[in-house]
Amino acid sequence: MFILTVLLLTTILIPIFMDLNSLSPDETNYIFVGKSILIGEYPDDFTHRLPFIPSIISLSILSGIGINGARILIPIIFMNLLLLVTYFYVRKIYGKKEAFLSTIFIFTFPFFWRWGLSVLTDIPLAVFSALFIFNFYLGVERDKKYFLFSALSLSLGMLLKFNIIIFLIPLLIYVLYRKKPRIFISKEFIISAALVPIIFVLAYLFFSIFSGANILVTRQLTFFISPWNISELTKFVFVPTLLFSILGMLFVRNEKKGVFFLICLLMYTGFFIWSGHLRLRYLSLLIPIFAIFASKGFVAAQSKLDKRLVYGIFSVLVLASFMNTVYLIDLEEKSLWGTEELSKYINSIEGDITIATEYLPYYLKSTTTKNILSVPRYTEFNGKKMEFDKFMNILINISHPDYLEYFNIRKSGNYTIYKLFDYNWFKNNGVDYVVISIYYDYEESGVTAYFHPKFGPFEIPFVKRPYCNGRIPPDYTFRSEPYNEIENDSRFKKAKEIYRDEQRIFIIYEVSQ
């Protein structure tokens, strides 16, 4: 009854917390790929996006649910699955109390909602990772038949992102720690190990045939190129229940179950620290493990301290953690506000028209029936002008000799990316309307402004955050050349402005022919 209540509450809260009129750039990419699959095209620029999530979007469109339906359906499926998987397996491995506490921890975990409400791979991958890890442990300690379920979960998880294979290292170390190397030559383990590539290839072929994808697996290695930003980890301050997780880690170090999960946590995190590319989102796979340690920390504290005191502290921290969910969603509002309204407006324009945009062509291509063109952008690289698309191809191939040089230039600030808004280009390409994104304009301006976050109606005085991604200073004025050129050119007529509260988000201009 408990788990059903939690799943029902999660399902009810998902559409309440979700803003269908906001999107992150990564989400627009998945939506674009999902729409492209339906016309038999898998964009070459997105071969690093494995087709698991895009295929769900495609099937949602085919079934009549639509893109927004998929954006609600994906969180409902995978957020509930993560809660259900954690509850079921923690109960099997530890007991009812730990399963109850672990589920409460995840349900009130701010990043569970922050990552789960997005059409991204984070929470789906956490589901398959949890199944992979839990079944492997049960295979070592209980019954080798669980290795088959572990192999299946690993194979399907690899169709989302290859981060999951990092867990192979701590799992194999645990087998050696338990002095059970003979497991590696057992019939069940050998069959399971052989099934991993077979299941992956078969599922991969299914998705590829369905999607028309010609995907290079090596492109998945690009998830390592995101730089390590230690400031991201400081956001864990929004999860006060992690205090119980830390306590749990201290008390389970001599318990074989605890050692197993501790090795998984330390080795996975240590890998990204060693590689220099740790990102907060990558830690989504550890949510069930943090939940287990929080439950063990609670049980340990309860055995050593007054029970009423422990229950009181835990209740306060759980409530604060869940309240921070709303706060965190507001603090890191998705990058593109007003996207749904923008696509509706473009679809309302009669006739066969061409729209030019600089920032979100993939989303507009997916959600409108109009012809969408990307405004050409150029970059100055090593003193030479290079077409932006060619420049980005350098980044895609991490073995390119100019790759490291590019990042050195980027870190030193000696590079320039600028947009070309040229009336003749618009006219020659039959462009009828131009969309300017204020977000893109602000990000390219080089201006940094700061704000004090609010918790409800109260502003936090000692915390200062930069406006970025999902936020723009309310008094920000345009400083970009494209905006000035279009605004002062009589050949461009302002057709529509889209606002979020009192902040302009998009401006649409009609191009005179």
N, C-alpha and C positions, 0 to 999 in steps of 0.2 A: 504493500500500500504506500509505503514511504517513497520508493523510487518512482512509482507511477505519479504521485503528487508532484515530485520534483520535475519530471518530464513534462507534465501538463503545464506547470508554472513557466518552465523554459519556453515551451511552444507559445504561450500567451505573451511572454515578454519580448520575444524576438521581433515581431512586427512593431511593438511599441518603441523599442530602443532603436530600431533601424530607420534610417532616413533614405527613402528610395530616390530622393532628389539629390543625393550626394554619391560620389564615386571617387575611388583612388585611381591613379593612372594604371596600376597593375590590373585592377578590376576591368577597366575599359579594354585592356588587351585580351583578357580571357573572354569577355563578351564578344569582341570582334572575331576571335578565332572560332567561337561557338557558332556564330552566324555564318562565317565563311565555310564551315564544314558542310552546311546545308546546300551550298552551291557547288560542292565538289572541289573546293580550293582550301588548301592549308597554307597560309602565307609563309613564304620563305623566311621572312624576318622574325617569325615566331616559332621556329622549329625547336627552340629551347623550352617552349611551353608544352609539356606532355599532354596528351588529349583527354585525360580522365575528366577533369572539370569542364573543359570546353564541350565534351560530348554530352555531359549532363545538360548543359545549356541548350545544345542542339536538340536533344530529345524533348526538353521542356517546350521549345518553340514548336516542334512538330506535333506535340500533344495538345497544343493550344494554351498551355500555361503561360507562355511568353517569357520574355527576359526578366521582367520584374517578378514574375512568379518563380522563376528559377533562383533569383536573388533571395527570395524568402525560403524556398524549398531547401536549398543547399544548407543554410544554417540550421534549419529545423532538423534535417536528417542527421548531420554530422555532430552538432552540438549535443543532441540527445543521445546519439550513439556513444560519444565519449563519456557521458555520465553513466550510461547503462553498462558499458564495458568495464569502467572503473569499479562501479558498485559490484557487479557480478564477480569479477576476478579477485578483488580485494577481499570480498566475503569468502571466497573459496580458499584464498591463501592465508588470510589472517582471521577474519571473523566478522560478525554482524556489526559490532561497535565500530571497528576500523572502517568497514564499508560505509556505514552511516556518516562518519566524520569526514572521510575522503570525499564523498559525494557533496556534502555541505561545503567543503573547502573549494571544490571546483565550481560549484554553482555560484559562489560568492567571489570567485577569483576575477578581478577586473579584466585581465588580459584574455580570459576565456571568452568574455563578451566582446572585447575590443577586436580580437582576431577572428572570432567565430562569426561575427555579423558581416564579414567581408567575403566576397566570392574569390577566395584565395585557397591555397593548399594547406595552410597552417593547421587548422583543426582537423580536416580530413586525414592529414598525415599523422597527427597525434593519435587518431583512432587506430590506424593500422600499426603504428609503432607500439602502442599499448598492447594490442593483440599479439604482436610479434614477441615483445618482451615477456609478458605474462605467460604465454603458452610455452616459451622456451624454458622459463623457470620451472613450470609444472612438468615439463618433459625431463628435466634434470632430476627433480626431487620427487616426483610422484609417479608419472606414467609416461613412457616414451611415445605414446600415441599423440601426445600434445605437440610433438615436433612437426607433425603434418599441418596442424593449424598455424603453427608459427611460420612454417615455410610459405603457406598460402598468404598470410598477412604480409610477410616481407615482399613477396612478389608483387602484390597489389599496391603496396606502399611505394615501391620503386616506380610505379606508373604515375605517381604524383610528383615525387622529387627524390633524388638519390641521397638526401641527408640520412635517411633511415638506415643505410648500410653501415654508418659509423657505429651503430650499436653492435655490429658483429664483433668488434674488438673486445668490449667489456664482457660480452656473453661468453666468448671463448676463454677469456681470462678467468671467469668465474668457474668454468668447468675444471680448469687446472687448479684453481684455489680449492675446490671441493675434492680434488684428487680423484677425479672420475674420467680420465682420458679415454677409457675404454668405450665411453659413450660415442666417441667419434667413429668407432668401427662397428657400432651396433646397426642392425638391419634398419631400424626405424630412422636413425639419424642419416644414414647413407641415402635411403630412399627420399627423405625429406630434403636433403641437400641437393639431390639430383632434380627434385621437382621444382626447386626455386627457379632455375633458368628456363625450365620447360613451361611452367605456368606463366612466367613473365613474358616469354616470347609469344606464347599463344594469345595471351591477353593483349600484348602489344600489337600483334598482327590484327586482332579483332578491332581494336580501336583505330589502328592505322587504316585498315580497309574501310571501316565505317566513315572515318574522317577524311580519307584521301591524303593522309599525312605522309610525308617523306622526311622522317625525323632522324637527325643524327644524334645518337646517344651521347657522343662526346660533348655536344653543346651543353649538356646538363652540368658540366664542370664549371660553367660560368657562375654558379651560385657562390663560388668561393671569392669572386672578385669584389664583393661588397666590403668596404673597409670596416674595421673594428671601431665602433663608436662607444667608448666606455660610458659616455653620458646616458646612453640608452638604458644601461643596467641600473642607473640610479632611479629609474621609474618604478623599480620594485618597491620603493617606499610606499606606493599606492596599495600594497598588499601586506597589511600588518599581520595577517595570519601566518606569514612566513616565519615569524618568531617561533611558532610551534614547529614548523618544518626544521628549523635549525636545532631546536631542542630535540626533535626526533632523531636527527642525524647523530647527535651525541650519544643517545641512549641505545641505538640499534647497532652500534659498530661491532659488538660481539655476538650478534645474532645473524645466522646465515642468511635469512631473508633480507635483513637490513643491509648486510654486506653486498648482497646481489644488487639491490637498487642503488646503493651508494656508489658502487663501481660504475654502474650505468650513468649516473648523474655526473660523476667526476670525470670519467673518460670522455663522455660526449662534450661536456663543456670545455674540458681541457684541450680537446682536438681543435676547436675553433679559436681558443685563446692562442694555441701554438701556431695555428695557421695565420693568425692576425686578422681574421675576418668574422669575429663574433658579432652577431646581431641579435637584438632582443627577440625578434620573431622566430629565429631558429630554436629558441628555448621552449617554444610551444609544445614540442614533443615531450618535454619533461613535466608537463602539468600533472599527469597522474602520479608521477614519482614524488613531486612536491606534496601532493595530496596525501600520499601514504605516510610520508615523514611527518606531516602535520598531525595526522591521526595518532601516530605513535608518540609524538611529543605530548599530545593531550593526555594519552593514557599514562605516560610516564609521570607527567606533572600531577595527575590525579592520584597516583599512588604515593607521592611524596609530600603533597601539600593538601590543604583543606579542600575538599571536593567543591564546596559552594564557591570558594574563591576562584578555583580553576574554571568552573562553569561560567562564572561571572566574567572573568577576563576573556575567555574564549567567545562568549556571546557578544561582548563589546567589540572585539577585534573582527569577528565575522560581520557584524553590522557595519562597522567602519569600512571594511573591505568592499562590501556590496555597494555602499553609498559611493565609494570611489569609482565604481563602475560607471555611473552616470557622469561623474566628474571627469574621468579619463576620456570618455567618449567626447565630451565637450571640449576638453583640452586639446585633443588630437582629432578634431573633426576632419572628415575625409577631404581630400584635396579639391575636388570639383563639386562645389555647390551649384545648384540650379541646372544640372545636366538634363534632368527629366523635362523641365520646363523648356529648355533650349530645344530639345529634340521635338517636343510637341509643336513649338512655334515653327520650326523648319518644315515639319510635315504639313502644317496648316497653309503654307504658301502654295498656291495653285500653280500647276504647270510643271514642265520638265526643266528644272533649274540646276545650276551648279553652285556649290558652296565651297569657299576656300577657308581653311582654318589652319592655325599654326600649332595647336596644342593637343587637340583631342579628335583627330580625324577618325581613329579606329572606333570610338564610341558612336560617333555620328553615322559612320558607315553601317553600323550594326542596328541602329535604332531609327533611321530615317530611310525614306524611299528616294532621296535625292542623290545626285552625283556629288561626291565629296572629294575635294582635292586638297593635298597638303601644300601649304605655302612653302616655297623653296627656302631652305636655310643654308647658310654657308658658315664655315668656321676658318679661322686663321690658325694654321698648324705649321710649326717650324717656318714661319714667315711666308707661307704659301696659302692661297685660298683653295679650299677643298670642299667639294659638295658634301653636305652634312651626312647624307646617306652613306657615302663612301667612307667618311670619317668614322661613322658608327660601326661599319664593318671591321675596322681595325680593332675595335673594342671586343667584338664578338669572338674573334680568333685570338685567344690569349697567348698563342705562341708567336704572334706577330712581333717583329723586332722593335716596332715603334710603340708597343703597348706600354712598357714601363716608362719610356720617355714621355709619353702623353700624360701619365699620372704625375710624373715629376713636374711637368709644366703646369698641370692643373693645381697641384698643391702650392706651387710658387705663385700662382695667379697670373702667369704670363701666357694666357691664352684668351681668345675672344670667340664667342659664339654670337652671331647676330642674324636677324631675320631680314629677308628682302621683301618689302612690300612695294611692288612696282605696278603702276596702273597698266602699263603696256603688257606686262605678263598676265594680269587679270583679263585684259581685253582679248589678248591672243588665245587664251585658254577658255574663253566664253564664260568667265566667272560672273555670276549674277549677284552674289552676296558674299561678304567677308565677315568672319567671326573673330573678334578679339577677346582673348581670355585675360582677365585682370590678374589671375593667379600667375599665369606665365609671365605677364608683364612685370609683376612684382618680383618674382624669382630671378628674372634677368636684370633687374635694376641695380643689384648690388647694394641695396639699402637694407639696413638691419634696424628694426624697431622692436621694442620689448613691451610686455604687458605683465600685470600681476594676475595670476589665475584666480578665479572665484570658486568658492565652495558654496553652492546655493547663492544667497544674496550677499555673502561676505567675501571681500577681497583679501587674499593672503598677502600680508605686507612684506614678508622676507623672501618670497620666492619670485624670481623674475624669469620669464620665458620669452624667447624670441618669437616674433610672428613668422610663421613659415608654414608651408604646405596648406593646411586647412584654414589658416587665419591670415587676415590682411589688416593692417592698421586702419581703424575707421576713418582717419583723416588722410589716408594715403592718396596722393595725386599722381597721375601718370607722368612718367619721365622718359618713356620710350620714344624713339624716333618714329616707328611705325604708327603709333597712335597720333602723334603730332602731325605726321604727313597726311594721314587719312582725315583727321578732324578738320584740317585747314585746307583740304582739297575739295572744291565744289563738285568734283566728279563722283564723290562718295556721299551718299545721303543716309543719315542715321535712320534705321528702320525699327529697331527694338533695343531696349535695355532690360536686362534681367537682374533682379536684385535679390539679395539675401538680407533680410531685415532692411537696413538703410545703406548697405554696401553694394555697389554695382559689382556684378560678377562677370557678365558677358555683355558685349556690345555688338550688335549686328548692323552692318552697313550694306546698303544697296549700291551696286556699281553701275554707273550710267554707261550705256553702250553707244 
